[in-house]
């Protein structure tokens, strides 16, 4: 399938592009656009991180991938550890 944001190949399943777009997006847009948009929407940072981890676990992301994404977004090791 093609990414609904950039049109590139999003692999077999892609990621949910909510709240940026309806549809599925590629890894790159997920990291660069969708995840930051989701994190911005929640009221406080700590709640956001925990909710984020919960949500991504439901989507069958590995803890390693979740931690890498959070690290990429600029969270410290300690913040990530607390959220997991
Ligand atoms: Zn994309």
PDB file of the backbone (N, CA, C, O) and the ligand in Angstrom, with CONECT records:
HET     ZN  A 101       1
ATOM      1  N   UNK A   1       0.835  -1.201   0.000  1.00  0.00           N
ATOM      2  CA  UNK A   1       0.000   0.000   0.000  1.00  0.00           C
ATOM      3  C   UNK A   1       0.869   1.249   0.000  1.00  0.00           C
ATOM      4  O   UNK A   1       2.043   1.206   0.367  1.00  0.00           O
ATOM      5  N   UNK A   2       0.281   2.351  -0.413  1.00  0.00           N
ATOM      6  CA  UNK A   2       1.028   3.599  -0.414  1.00  0.00           C
ATOM      7  C   UNK A   2       0.654   4.449   0.794  1.00  0.00           C
ATOM      8  O   UNK A   2      -0.485   4.443   1.262  1.00  0.00           O
ATOM      9  N   UNK A   3       1.644   5.172   1.276  1.00  0.00           N
ATOM     10  CA  UNK A   3       1.460   6.080   2.398  1.00  0.00           C
ATOM     11  C   UNK A   3       0.449   7.164   2.018  1.00  0.00           C
ATOM     12  O   UNK A   3       0.530   7.741   0.934  1.00  0.00           O
ATOM     13  N   UNK A   4      -0.519   7.443   2.932  1.00  0.00           N
ATOM     14  CA  UNK A   4      -1.540   8.444   2.609  1.00  0.00           C
ATOM     15  C   UNK A   4      -1.019   9.864   2.798  1.00  0.00           C
ATOM     16  O   UNK A   4      -1.686  10.826   2.417  1.00  0.00           O
ATOM     17  N   UNK A   5       0.161   9.999   3.381  1.00  0.00           N
ATOM     18  CA  UNK A   5       0.720  11.342   3.590  1.00  0.00           C
ATOM     19  C   UNK A   5       1.705  11.699   2.474  1.00  0.00           C
ATOM     20  O   UNK A   5       1.569  12.738   1.829  1.00  0.00           O
ATOM     21  N   UNK A   6       2.693  10.835   2.252  1.00  0.00           N
ATOM     22  CA  UNK A   6       3.724  11.185   1.263  1.00  0.00           C
ATOM     23  C   UNK A   6       3.609  10.370  -0.021  1.00  0.00           C
ATOM     24  O   UNK A   6       4.262  10.691  -1.014  1.00  0.00           O
ATOM     25  N   UNK A   7       2.784   9.315  -0.017  1.00  0.00           N
ATOM     26  CA  UNK A   7       2.584   8.532  -1.237  1.00  0.00           C
ATOM     27  C   UNK A   7       3.614   7.448  -1.479  1.00  0.00           C
ATOM     28  O   UNK A   7       3.493   6.677  -2.431  1.00  0.00           O
ATOM     29  N   UNK A   8       4.639   7.380  -0.615  1.00  0.00           N
ATOM     30  CA  UNK A   8       5.646   6.329  -0.780  1.00  0.00           C
ATOM     31  C   UNK A   8       5.115   4.981  -0.298  1.00  0.00           C
ATOM     32  O   UNK A   8       4.059   4.912   0.331  1.00  0.00           O
ATOM     33  N   UNK A   9       5.834   3.936  -0.590  1.00  0.00           N
ATOM     34  CA  UNK A   9       5.442   2.606  -0.166  1.00  0.00           C
ATOM     35  C   UNK A   9       5.412   2.523   1.362  1.00  0.00           C
ATOM     36  O   UNK A   9       6.401   2.831   2.026  1.00  0.00           O
ATOM     37  N   UNK A  10       4.279   2.106   1.908  1.00  0.00           N
ATOM     38  CA  UNK A  10       4.150   2.022   3.370  1.00  0.00           C
ATOM     39  C   UNK A  10       4.232   0.577   3.861  1.00  0.00           C
ATOM     40  O   UNK A  10       3.889   0.295   5.009  1.00  0.00           O
ATOM     41  N   UNK A  11       4.681  -0.335   3.007  1.00  0.00           N
ATOM     42  CA  UNK A  11       4.772  -1.731   3.408  1.00  0.00           C
ATOM     43  C   UNK A  11       3.407  -2.388   3.365  1.00  0.00           C
ATOM     44  O   UNK A  11       2.453  -1.833   2.819  1.00  0.00           O
ATOM     45  N   UNK A  12       3.322  -3.565   3.940  1.00  0.00           N
ATOM     46  CA  UNK A  12       2.095  -4.344   3.827  1.00  0.00           C
ATOM     47  C   UNK A  12       0.940  -3.750   4.642  1.00  0.00           C
ATOM     48  O   UNK A  12      -0.203  -3.727   4.185  1.00  0.00           O
ATOM     49  N   UNK A  13       1.246  -3.273   5.843  1.00  0.00           N
ATOM     50  CA  UNK A  13       0.181  -2.768   6.721  1.00  0.00           C
ATOM     51  C   UNK A  13       0.262  -1.272   6.994  1.00  0.00           C
ATOM     52  O   UNK A  13      -0.769  -0.623   7.167  1.00  0.00           O
ATOM     53  N   UNK A  14       1.446  -0.724   7.034  1.00  0.00           N
ATOM     54  CA  UNK A  14       1.600   0.685   7.382  1.00  0.00           C
ATOM     55  C   UNK A  14       1.227   0.959   8.828  1.00  0.00           C
ATOM     56  O   UNK A  14       1.053   0.030   9.617  1.00  0.00           O
ATOM     57  N   UNK A  15       1.106   2.214   9.169  1.00  0.00           N
ATOM     58  CA  UNK A  15       0.687   2.633  10.508  1.00  0.00           C
ATOM     59  C   UNK A  15      -0.551   3.491  10.353  1.00  0.00           C
ATOM     60  O   UNK A  15      -0.752   4.130   9.320  1.00  0.00           O
ATOM     61  N   UNK A  16      -1.387   3.502  11.396  1.00  0.00           N
ATOM     62  CA  UNK A  16      -2.525   4.411  11.362  1.00  0.00           C
ATOM     63  C   UNK A  16      -2.004   5.844  11.329  1.00  0.00           C
ATOM     64  O   UNK A  16      -1.146   6.215  12.130  1.00  0.00           O
ATOM     65  N   UNK A  17      -2.516   6.639  10.415  1.00  0.00           N
ATOM     66  CA  UNK A  17      -2.028   8.016  10.274  1.00  0.00           C
ATOM     67  C   UNK A  17      -2.830   9.020  11.095  1.00  0.00           C
ATOM     68  O   UNK A  17      -2.579  10.222  11.010  1.00  0.00           O
ATOM     69  N   UNK A  18      -3.790   8.549  11.888  1.00  0.00           N
ATOM     70  CA  UNK A  18      -4.560   9.443  12.758  1.00  0.00           C
ATOM     71  C   UNK A  18      -3.619  10.091  13.767  1.00  0.00           C
ATOM     72  O   UNK A  18      -2.715   9.394  14.226  1.00  0.00           O
ATOM     73  N   UNK A  19      -3.740  11.311  14.142  1.00  0.00           N
ATOM     74  CA  UNK A  19      -4.798  12.247  13.722  1.00  0.00           C
ATOM     75  C   UNK A  19      -4.422  13.111  12.514  1.00  0.00           C
ATOM     76  O   UNK A  19      -5.143  14.048  12.171  1.00  0.00           O
ATOM     77  N   UNK A  20      -3.306  12.798  11.876  1.00  0.00           N
ATOM     78  CA  UNK A  20      -2.867  13.648  10.763  1.00  0.00           C
ATOM     79  C   UNK A  20      -3.769  13.446   9.540  1.00  0.00           C
ATOM     80  O   UNK A  20      -4.239  14.407   8.931  1.00  0.00           O
ATOM     81  N   UNK A  21      -3.997  12.177   9.197  1.00  0.00           N
ATOM     82  CA  UNK A  21      -4.828  11.842   8.044  1.00  0.00           C
ATOM     83  C   UNK A  21      -5.623  10.589   8.378  1.00  0.00           C
ATOM     84  O   UNK A  21      -5.285   9.859   9.310  1.00  0.00           O
ATOM     85  N   UNK A  22      -6.680  10.346   7.612  1.00  0.00           N
ATOM     86  CA  UNK A  22      -7.337   9.044   7.709  1.00  0.00           C
ATOM     87  C   UNK A  22      -6.596   8.119   6.773  1.00  0.00           C
ATOM     88  O   UNK A  22      -6.304   8.493   5.637  1.00  0.00           O
ATOM     89  N   UNK A  23      -6.286   6.918   7.226  1.00  0.00           N
ATOM     90  CA  UNK A  23      -5.603   5.978   6.346  1.00  0.00           C
ATOM     91  C   UNK A  23      -4.334   5.457   6.982  1.00  0.00           C
ATOM     92  O   UNK A  23      -4.128   5.595   8.188  1.00  0.00           O
ATOM     93  N   UNK A  24      -3.484   4.860   6.168  1.00  0.00           N
ATOM     94  CA  UNK A  24      -2.263   4.250   6.669  1.00  0.00           C
ATOM     95  C   UNK A  24      -1.058   5.001   6.108  1.00  0.00           C
ATOM     96  O   UNK A  24      -1.063   5.452   4.962  1.00  0.00           O
ATOM     97  N   UNK A  25      -0.026   5.124   6.943  1.00  0.00           N
ATOM     98  CA  UNK A  25       1.158   5.842   6.476  1.00  0.00           C
ATOM     99  C   UNK A  25       2.411   4.991   6.634  1.00  0.00           C
ATOM    100  O   UNK A  25       2.373   3.924   7.247  1.00  0.00           O
ATOM    101  N   UNK A  26       3.523   5.471   6.075  1.00  0.00           N
ATOM    102  CA  UNK A  26       4.793   4.734   6.115  1.00  0.00           C
ATOM    103  C   UNK A  26       5.522   4.977   7.449  1.00  0.00           C
ATOM    104  O   UNK A  26       5.133   5.842   8.234  1.00  0.00           O
ATOM    105  N   UNK A  27       6.583   4.199   7.685  1.00  0.00           N
ATOM    106  CA  UNK A  27       7.386   4.337   8.908  1.00  0.00           C
ATOM    107  C   UNK A  27       7.875   5.771   9.102  1.00  0.00           C
ATOM    108  O   UNK A  27       7.819   6.336  10.194  1.00  0.00           O
ATOM    109  N   UNK A  28       8.354   6.325   8.002  1.00  0.00           N
ATOM    110  CA  UNK A  28       8.964   7.648   8.075  1.00  0.00           C
ATOM    111  C   UNK A  28       7.950   8.717   8.501  1.00  0.00           C
ATOM    112  O   UNK A  28       8.233   9.525   9.385  1.00  0.00           O
ATOM    113  N   UNK A  29       6.776   8.718   7.874  1.00  0.00           N
ATOM    114  CA  UNK A  29       5.760   9.710   8.236  1.00  0.00           C
ATOM    115  C   UNK A  29       5.227   9.443   9.631  1.00  0.00           C
ATOM    116  O   UNK A  29       4.874  10.376  10.352  1.00  0.00           O
ATOM    117  N   UNK A  30       5.165   8.179  10.017  1.00  0.00           N
ATOM    118  CA  UNK A  30       4.718   7.852  11.365  1.00  0.00           C
ATOM    119  C   UNK A  30       5.628   8.508  12.398  1.00  0.00           C
ATOM    120  O   UNK A  30       5.166   9.135  13.351  1.00  0.00           O
ATOM    121  N   UNK A  31       6.930   8.349  12.183  1.00  0.00           N
ATOM    122  CA  UNK A  31       7.920   8.907  13.111  1.00  0.00           C
ATOM    123  C   UNK A  31       7.943  10.427  13.059  1.00  0.00           C
ATOM    124  O   UNK A  31       8.012  11.087  14.096  1.00  0.00           O
ATOM    125  N   UNK A  32       7.883  10.983  11.852  1.00  0.00           N
ATOM    126  CA  UNK A  32       8.108  12.421  11.683  1.00  0.00           C
ATOM    127  C   UNK A  32       6.861  13.261  11.874  1.00  0.00           C
ATOM    128  O   UNK A  32       6.952  14.421  12.276  1.00  0.00           O
ATOM    129  N   UNK A  33       5.689  12.689  11.591  1.00  0.00           N
ATOM    130  CA  UNK A  33       4.479  13.511  11.607  1.00  0.00           C
ATOM    131  C   UNK A  33       3.409  13.002  12.550  1.00  0.00           C
ATOM    132  O   UNK A  33       2.842  13.771  13.327  1.00  0.00           O
ATOM    133  N   UNK A  34       3.129  11.696  12.484  1.00  0.00           N
ATOM    134  CA  UNK A  34       1.976  11.179  13.226  1.00  0.00           C
ATOM    135  C   UNK A  34       2.260  11.090  14.722  1.00  0.00           C
ATOM    136  O   UNK A  34       1.458  11.547  15.536  1.00  0.00           O
ATOM    137  N   UNK A  35       3.396  10.506  15.085  1.00  0.00           N
ATOM    138  CA  UNK A  35       3.713  10.355  16.509  1.00  0.00           C
ATOM    139  C   UNK A  35       3.829  11.720  17.195  1.00  0.00           C
ATOM    140  O   UNK A  35       3.243  11.910  18.261  1.00  0.00           O
ATOM    141  N   UNK A  36       4.565  12.676  16.618  1.00  0.00           N
ATOM    142  CA  UNK A  36       4.622  14.003  17.263  1.00  0.00           C
ATOM    143  C   UNK A  36       3.243  14.658  17.369  1.00  0.00           C
ATOM    144  O   UNK A  36       2.959  15.332  18.359  1.00  0.00           O
ATOM    145  N   UNK A  37       2.388  14.473  16.371  1.00  0.00           N
ATOM    146  CA  UNK A  37       1.039  15.061  16.425  1.00  0.00           C
ATOM    147  C   UNK A  37       0.238  14.436  17.553  1.00  0.00           C
ATOM    148  O   UNK A  37      -0.506  15.134  18.243  1.00  0.00           O
ATOM    149  N   UNK A  38       0.377  13.134  17.753  1.00  0.00           N
ATOM    150  CA  UNK A  38      -0.349  12.467  18.844  1.00  0.00           C
ATOM    151  C   UNK A  38       0.140  12.944  20.194  1.00  0.00           C
ATOM    152  O   UNK A  38      -0.652  13.188  21.104  1.00  0.00           O
ATOM    153  N   UNK A  39       1.445  13.075  20.317  1.00  0.00           N
ATOM    154  CA  UNK A  39       2.001  13.474  21.606  1.00  0.00           C
ATOM    155  C   UNK A  39       1.599  14.902  21.955  1.00  0.00           C
ATOM    156  O   UNK A  39       1.384  15.216  23.126  1.00  0.00           O
ATOM    157  N   UNK A  40       1.498  15.757  20.965  1.00  0.00           N
ATOM    158  CA  UNK A  40       1.122  17.159  21.189  1.00  0.00           C
ATOM    159  C   UNK A  40      -0.310  17.290  21.689  1.00  0.00           C
ATOM    160  O   UNK A  40      -0.637  18.242  22.399  1.00  0.00           O
ATOM    161  N   UNK A  41      -1.161  16.343  21.324  1.00  0.00           N
ATOM    162  CA  UNK A  41      -2.583  16.445  21.653  1.00  0.00           C
ATOM    163  C   UNK A  41      -2.902  16.148  23.104  1.00  0.00           C
ATOM    164  O   UNK A  41      -3.921  16.613  23.616  1.00  0.00           O
ATOM    165  N   UNK A  42      -2.075  15.402  23.765  1.00  0.00           N
ATOM    166  CA  UNK A  42      -2.412  15.008  25.131  1.00  0.00           C
ATOM    167  C   UNK A  42      -2.024  16.112  26.111  1.00  0.00           C
ATOM    168  O   UNK A  42      -1.115  16.895  25.836  1.00  0.00           O
ATOM    169  N   UNK A  43      -2.709  16.179  27.254  1.00  0.00           N
ATOM    170  CA  UNK A  43      -2.570  17.305  28.164  1.00  0.00           C
ATOM    171  C   UNK A  43      -1.211  17.448  28.853  1.00  0.00           C
ATOM    172  O   UNK A  43      -0.675  18.554  28.917  1.00  0.00           O
ATOM    173  N   UNK A  44      -0.657  16.382  29.355  1.00  0.00           N
ATOM    174  CA  UNK A  44       0.641  16.521  30.024  1.00  0.00           C
ATOM    175  C   UNK A  44       1.614  15.492  29.495  1.00  0.00           C
ATOM    176  O   UNK A  44       1.231  14.449  28.965  1.00  0.00           O
ATOM    177  N   UNK A  45       2.857  15.812  29.652  1.00  0.00           N
ATOM    178  CA  UNK A  45       3.898  14.982  29.050  1.00  0.00           C
ATOM    179  C   UNK A  45       3.899  13.548  29.592  1.00  0.00           C
ATOM    180  O   UNK A  45       3.965  12.591  28.821  1.00  0.00           O
ATOM    181  N   UNK A  46       3.827  13.403  30.919  1.00  0.00           N
ATOM    182  CA  UNK A  46       3.940  12.067  31.499  1.00  0.00           C
ATOM    183  C   UNK A  46       2.757  11.184  31.092  1.00  0.00           C
ATOM    184  O   UNK A  46       2.927  10.041  30.669  1.00  0.00           O
ATOM    185  N   UNK A  47       1.551  11.750  31.233  1.00  0.00           N
ATOM    186  CA  UNK A  47       0.355  11.008  30.831  1.00  0.00           C
ATOM    187  C   UNK A  47       0.460  10.638  29.361  1.00  0.00           C
ATOM    188  O   UNK A  47       0.141   9.517  28.965  1.00  0.00           O
ATOM    189  N   UNK A  48       0.902  11.578  28.572  1.00  0.00           N
ATOM    190  CA  UNK A  48       1.049  11.350  27.148  1.00  0.00           C
ATOM    191  C   UNK A  48       1.949  10.165  26.849  1.00  0.00           C
ATOM    192  O   UNK A  48       1.607   9.290  26.054  1.00  0.00           O
ATOM    193  N   UNK A  49       3.078  10.150  27.483  1.00  0.00           N
ATOM    194  CA  UNK A  49       4.035   9.085  27.212  1.00  0.00           C
ATOM    195  C   UNK A  49       3.467   7.727  27.570  1.00  0.00           C
ATOM    196  O   UNK A  49       3.584   6.773  26.801  1.00  0.00           O
ATOM    197  N   UNK A  50       2.844   7.641  28.752  1.00  0.00           N
ATOM    198  CA  UNK A  50       2.276   6.357  29.174  1.00  0.00           C
ATOM    199  C   UNK A  50       1.152   5.921  28.248  1.00  0.00           C
ATOM    200  O   UNK A  50       1.060   4.756  27.864  1.00  0.00           O
ATOM    201  N   UNK A  51       0.302   6.876  27.897  1.00  0.00           N
ATOM    202  CA  UNK A  51      -0.783   6.565  26.967  1.00  0.00           C
ATOM    203  C   UNK A  51      -0.226   6.136  25.622  1.00  0.00           C
ATOM    204  O   UNK A  51      -0.710   5.198  24.988  1.00  0.00           O
ATOM    205  N   UNK A  52       0.799   6.847  25.212  1.00  0.00           N
ATOM    206  CA  UNK A  52       1.415   6.537  23.939  1.00  0.00           C
ATOM    207  C   UNK A  52       1.957   5.101  23.929  1.00  0.00           C
ATOM    208  O   UNK A  52       1.734   4.349  22.981  1.00  0.00           O
ATOM    209  N   UNK A  53       2.663   4.742  24.991  1.00  0.00           N
ATOM    210  CA  UNK A  53       3.229   3.395  25.092  1.00  0.00           C
ATOM    211  C   UNK A  53       2.114   2.343  25.059  1.00  0.00           C
ATOM    212  O   UNK A  53       2.213   1.334  24.361  1.00  0.00           O
ATOM    213  N   UNK A  54       1.053   2.602  25.831  1.00  0.00           N
ATOM    214  CA  UNK A  54      -0.083   1.676  25.876  1.00  0.00           C
ATOM    215  C   UNK A  54      -0.689   1.476  24.490  1.00  0.00           C
ATOM    216  O   UNK A  54      -0.955   0.357  24.053  1.00  0.00           O
ATOM    217  N   UNK A  55      -0.897   2.611  23.819  1.00  0.00           N
ATOM    218  CA  UNK A  55      -1.527   2.574  22.505  1.00  0.00           C
ATOM    219  C   UNK A  55      -0.675   1.803  21.498  1.00  0.00           C
ATOM    220  O   UNK A  55      -1.184   0.991  20.725  1.00  0.00           O
ATOM    221  N   UNK A  56       0.611   2.067  21.521  1.00  0.00           N
ATOM    222  CA  UNK A  56       1.474   1.412  20.540  1.00  0.00           C
ATOM    223  C   UNK A  56       1.628  -0.077  20.846  1.00  0.00           C
ATOM    224  O   UNK A  56       1.780  -0.890  19.934  1.00  0.00           O
ATOM    225  N   UNK A  57       1.589  -0.429  22.127  1.00  0.00           N
ATOM    226  CA  UNK A  57       1.636  -1.851  22.477  1.00  0.00           C
ATOM    227  C   UNK A  57       0.423  -2.575  21.918  1.00  0.00           C
ATOM    228  O   UNK A  57       0.521  -3.709  21.451  1.00  0.00           O
ATOM    229  N   UNK A  58      -0.733  -1.899  21.971  1.00  0.00           N
ATOM    230  CA  UNK A  58      -1.952  -2.488  21.411  1.00  0.00           C
ATOM    231  C   UNK A  58      -1.796  -2.724  19.920  1.00  0.00           C
ATOM    232  O   UNK A  58      -2.355  -3.672  19.369  1.00  0.00           O
ATOM    233  N   UNK A  59      -1.031  -1.855  19.270  1.00  0.00           N
ATOM    234  CA  UNK A  59      -0.813  -2.011  17.835  1.00  0.00           C
ATOM    235  C   UNK A  59       0.350  -2.956  17.550  1.00  0.00           C
ATOM    236  O   UNK A  59       0.846  -3.037  16.426  1.00  0.00           O
ATOM    237  N   UNK A  60       0.769  -3.667  18.589  1.00  0.00           N
ATOM    238  CA  UNK A  60       1.812  -4.677  18.472  1.00  0.00           C
ATOM    239  C   UNK A  60       3.186  -4.132  18.113  1.00  0.00           C
ATOM    240  O   UNK A  60       3.969  -4.796  17.433  1.00  0.00           O
ATOM    241  N   UNK A  61       3.474  -2.926  18.568  1.00  0.00           N
ATOM    242  CA  UNK A  61       4.840  -2.434  18.460  1.00  0.00           C
ATOM    243  C   UNK A  61       5.651  -3.081  19.571  1.00  0.00           C
ATOM    244  O   UNK A  61       5.149  -3.293  20.675  1.00  0.00           O
ATOM    245  N   UNK A  62       6.908  -3.395  19.275  1.00  0.00           N
ATOM    246  CA  UNK A  62       7.761  -3.934  20.325  1.00  0.00           C
ATOM    247  C   UNK A  62       8.187  -2.781  21.245  1.00  0.00           C
ATOM    248  O   UNK A  62       8.237  -1.624  20.828  1.00  0.00           O
ATOM    249  N   UNK A  63       8.492  -3.124  22.503  1.00  0.00           N
ATOM    250  CA  UNK A  63       8.961  -2.107  23.450  1.00  0.00           C
ATOM    251  C   UNK A  63      10.198  -1.399  22.919  1.00  0.00           C
ATOM    252  O   UNK A  63      10.384  -0.200  23.124  1.00  0.00           O
ATOM    253  N   UNK A  64      11.036  -2.164  22.235  1.00  0.00           N
ATOM    254  CA  UNK A  64      12.274  -1.588  21.695  1.00  0.00           C
ATOM    255  C   UNK A  64      11.954  -0.493  20.678  1.00  0.00           C
ATOM    256  O   UNK A  64      12.558   0.580  20.684  1.00  0.00           O
ATOM    257  N   UNK A  65      10.997  -0.788  19.811  1.00  0.00           N
ATOM    258  CA  UNK A  65      10.634   0.185  18.786  1.00  0.00           C
ATOM    259  C   UNK A  65       9.977   1.415  19.406  1.00  0.00           C
ATOM    260  O   UNK A  65      10.219   2.540  18.969  1.00  0.00           O
ATOM    261  N   UNK A  66       9.148   1.199  20.425  1.00  0.00           N
ATOM    262  CA  UNK A  66       8.516   2.325  21.115  1.00  0.00           C
ATOM    263  C   UNK A  66       9.582   3.197  21.775  1.00  0.00           C
ATOM    264  O   UNK A  66       9.548   4.423  21.664  1.00  0.00           O
ATOM    265  N   UNK A  67      10.522   2.560  22.458  1.00  0.00           N
ATOM    266  CA  UNK A  67      11.585   3.301  23.141  1.00  0.00           C
ATOM    267  C   UNK A  67      12.429   4.082  22.135  1.00  0.00           C
ATOM    268  O   UNK A  67      12.801   5.228  22.387  1.00  0.00           O
ATOM    269  N   UNK A  68      12.726   3.466  21.009  1.00  0.00           N
ATOM    270  CA  UNK A  68      13.513   4.145  19.970  1.00  0.00           C
ATOM    271  C   UNK A  68      12.790   5.372  19.444  1.00  0.00           C
ATOM    272  O   UNK A  68      13.397   6.415  19.200  1.00  0.00           O
ATOM    273  N   UNK A  69      11.462   5.225  19.272  1.00  0.00           N
ATOM    274  CA  UNK A  69      10.674   6.351  18.768  1.00  0.00           C
ATOM    275  C   UNK A  69      10.683   7.504  19.764  1.00  0.00           C
ATOM    276  O   UNK A  69      10.839   8.665  19.386  1.00  0.00           O
ATOM    277  N   UNK A  70      10.512   7.169  21.047  1.00  0.00           N
ATOM    278  CA  UNK A  70      10.496   8.211  22.073  1.00  0.00           C
ATOM    279  C   UNK A  70      11.857   8.897  22.172  1.00  0.00           C
ATOM    280  O   UNK A  70      11.943  10.113  22.340  1.00  0.00           O
ATOM    281  N   UNK A  71      12.906   8.106  22.065  1.00  0.00           N
ATOM    282  CA  UNK A  71      14.255   8.655  22.109  1.00  0.00           C
ATOM    283  C   UNK A  71      14.462   9.616  20.941  1.00  0.00           C
ATOM    284  O   UNK A  71      15.024  10.701  21.095  1.00  0.00           O
ATOM    285  N   UNK A  72      13.998   9.192  19.784  1.00  0.00           N
ATOM    286  CA  UNK A  72      14.087  10.004  18.567  1.00  0.00           C
ATOM    287  C   UNK A  72      13.348  11.325  18.740  1.00  0.00           C
ATOM    288  O   UNK A  72      13.763  12.353  18.205  1.00  0.00           O
ATOM    289  N   UNK A  73      12.250  11.290  19.492  1.00  0.00           N
ATOM    290  CA  UNK A  73      11.449  12.500  19.707  1.00  0.00           C
ATOM    291  C   UNK A  73      12.057  13.423  20.765  1.00  0.00           C
ATOM    292  O   UNK A  73      11.543  14.511  21.024  1.00  0.00           O
ATOM    293  N   UNK A  74      13.143  12.979  21.364  1.00  0.00           N
ATOM    294  CA  UNK A  74      13.848  13.859  22.284  1.00  0.00           C
ATOM    295  C   UNK A  74      13.603  13.600  23.761  1.00  0.00           C
ATOM    296  O   UNK A  74      14.008  14.401  24.603  1.00  0.00           O
ATOM    297  N   UNK A  75      12.944  12.492  24.089  1.00  0.00           N
ATOM    298  CA  UNK A  75      12.757  12.159  25.497  1.00  0.00           C
ATOM    299  C   UNK A  75      14.019  11.513  26.047  1.00  0.00           C
ATOM    300  O   UNK A  75      14.745  10.828  25.327  1.00  0.00           O
ATOM    301  N   UNK A  76      14.272  11.741  27.335  1.00  0.00           N
ATOM    302  CA  UNK A  76      15.475  11.178  27.945  1.00  0.00           C
ATOM    303  C   UNK A  76      15.239   9.709  28.298  1.00  0.00           C
ATOM    304  O   UNK A  76      14.103   9.240  28.372  1.00  0.00           O
ATOM    305  N   UNK A  77      16.346   9.001  28.513  1.00  0.00           N
ATOM    306  CA  UNK A  77      16.256   7.585  28.905  1.00  0.00           C
ATOM    307  C   UNK A  77      15.371   7.414  30.131  1.00  0.00           C
ATOM    308  O   UNK A  77      14.589   6.467  30.217  1.00  0.00           O
ATOM    309  N   UNK A  78      15.501   8.349  31.091  1.00  0.00           N
ATOM    310  CA  UNK A  78      14.742   8.254  32.330  1.00  0.00           C
ATOM    311  C   UNK A  78      13.237   8.402  32.065  1.00  0.00           C
ATOM    312  O   UNK A  78      12.430   7.632  32.586  1.00  0.00           O
ATOM    313  N   UNK A  79      12.877   9.381  31.264  1.00  0.00           N
ATOM    314  CA  UNK A  79      11.466   9.586  30.929  1.00  0.00           C
ATOM    315  C   UNK A  79      10.878   8.367  30.214  1.00  0.00           C
ATOM    316  O   UNK A  79       9.747   7.956  30.473  1.00  0.00           O
ATOM    317  N   UNK A  80      11.676   7.808  29.314  1.00  0.00           N
ATOM    318  CA  UNK A  80      11.218   6.634  28.568  1.00  0.00           C
ATOM    319  C   UNK A  80      11.032   5.449  29.522  1.00  0.00           C
ATOM    320  O   UNK A  80      10.034   4.731  29.467  1.00  0.00           O
ATOM    321  N   UNK A  81      12.019   5.273  30.388  1.00  0.00           N
ATOM    322  CA  UNK A  81      11.969   4.165  31.355  1.00  0.00           C
ATOM    323  C   UNK A  81      10.706   4.264  32.225  1.00  0.00           C
ATOM    324  O   UNK A  81      10.027   3.269  32.476  1.00  0.00           O
ATOM    325  N   UNK A  82      10.418   5.475  32.671  1.00  0.00           N
ATOM    326  CA  UNK A  82       9.243   5.689  33.526  1.00  0.00           C
ATOM    327  C   UNK A  82       7.931   5.398  32.796  1.00  0.00           C
ATOM    328  O   UNK A  82       6.949   4.971  33.404  1.00  0.00           O
ATOM    329  N   UNK A  83       7.930   5.632  31.493  1.00  0.00           N
ATOM    330  CA  UNK A  83       6.703   5.461  30.723  1.00  0.00           C
ATOM    331  C   UNK A  83       6.445   3.997  30.360  1.00  0.00           C
ATOM    332  O   UNK A  83       5.313   3.619  30.061  1.00  0.00           O
ATOM    333  N   UNK A  84       7.483   3.189  30.386  1.00  0.00           N
ATOM    334  CA  UNK A  84       7.345   1.812  29.908  1.00  0.00           C
ATOM    335  C   UNK A  84       6.679   0.907  30.935  1.00  0.00           C
ATOM    336  O   UNK A  84       6.492  -0.283  30.681  1.00  0.00           O
TER     337      UNK A  84
HETATM  338 ZN    ZN A 101       4.951   8.506   4.218  1.00  0.00          ZN
END
